[in-house]
Amino acid sequence: MPLEKHDLAQDFPESKDAIHTLKTTDNHFAKLFEAYQDIDHEVYRIEQEVETTSDEYLEEQKKKRMSLKDQLYGMIRDYEASMAS
């Protein structure tokens, strides 16, 4: 199975414009987005065996990535709902 990055715009292509707007207008979203990107890149490097670490650390980073993704998706969903009304 090929390894892949979990880019938000790729995972939620229908929300690409909302992601861009939130990154540029909402500081909290931008900070969470940056943290998500950092962890995603780290996990990808570990999975590519560019970096080595324990399995426990990798799993913890994956859990953090998922938590951040959930938070970001909630913010995207709320933003899109507010734009629809």
WOGI-V870476 format. One record per residue. N is the residue number from 1. D_FIRST is the distance of its C-alpha to the first C-alpha in Angstrom with 1 decimal. Layout:
# WOGI-V870476
[[N:D_FIRST] [N:D_FIRST]]
This chain:
# WOGI-V870476
[[1:0.0] [2:3.8] [3:6.5] [4:9.4] [5:12.9] [6:14.6] [7:17.7] [8:20.3] [9:21.5] [10:18.2] [11:17.6] [12:21.3] [13:22.3] [14:25.5] [15:26.6] [16:26.3] [17:30.1] [18:30.6] [19:28.1] [20:30.0] [21:33.4] [22:32.6] [23:31.3] [24:34.6] [25:37.1] [26:35.9] [27:35.9] [28:34.3] [29:31.4] [30:31.1] [31:31.1] [32:28.5] [33:26.3] [34:26.8] [35:25.9] [36:22.7] [37:21.8] [38:22.7] [39:20.7] [40:17.6] [41:18.0] [42:18.7] [43:15.6] [44:13.5] [45:15.6] [46:15.3] [47:11.6] [48:12.0] [49:14.7] [50:17.4] [51:19.1] [52:19.5] [53:20.7] [54:20.9] [55:18.4] [56:21.1] [57:21.4] [58:17.8] [59:18.0] [60:21.3] [61:20.1] [62:17.4] [63:20.3] [64:22.5] [65:20.0] [66:19.9] [67:23.7] [68:24.3] [69:22.1] [70:24.2] [71:27.4] [72:26.6] [73:25.7] [74:29.0] [75:30.9] [76:29.4] [77:30.3] [78:33.8] [79:34.3] [80:33.4] [81:35.7] [82:38.5] [83:38.2] [84:38.4] [85:41.7]]
